[in-house]
């Protein structure tokens, strides 16, 4: 059975978002409408200063977390911007669940899980019939992560330095297999 929820995980810096974005571009090239959110690290002068949120459909950007942010819950050396997470990230996931062929969620991790609205959007996406391709933090312990990973229709792929050149192709083929059996909107 082809799985509907395809998840990538791996250690920090191994290239999970890069592999995910390659899959997104490959699906778009095949004519599929891909929506959802991506979190990308932002570096200044060689050092990471925060994480940006990107709505894949609209191109709208905001901050998930930043070292210079004065307010918000602290996670590590960053302060969260739950307003941007809700207004951009959650909205992107919700819109993708109704208007796209594929829902992208990057990442289900410690920062994002601080938002009840994010958790609710991920749960609703998981309950939808749409294909989900996402990134799950490699060691975060949360009931939502356990719930998503434990689903019969989910598969988790561990990205490593050894397989990061080939995992894109495997997940892309799995996505196409699922989508070919799903009526397009």
CORJOJO-V790850 format. One record per helix or strand of 2 or more residues. SS is the DSSP state (alpha for helix, beta for strand). FROM is the first residue (numbers start at 1). TO is the last residue. If there is no record, write none. Layout:
# CORJOJO-V790850
ss/from/to
SS/FROM/TO
SS/FROM/TO
This chain:
# CORJOJO-V790850
ss/from/to
beta/5/9
alpha/16/29
beta/34/44
beta/47/55
beta/61/66
beta/74/75
beta/78/80
alpha/82/99
beta/102/108
alpha/112/114
alpha/116/127
beta/131/136
alpha/143/149
beta/154/158
alpha/167/180
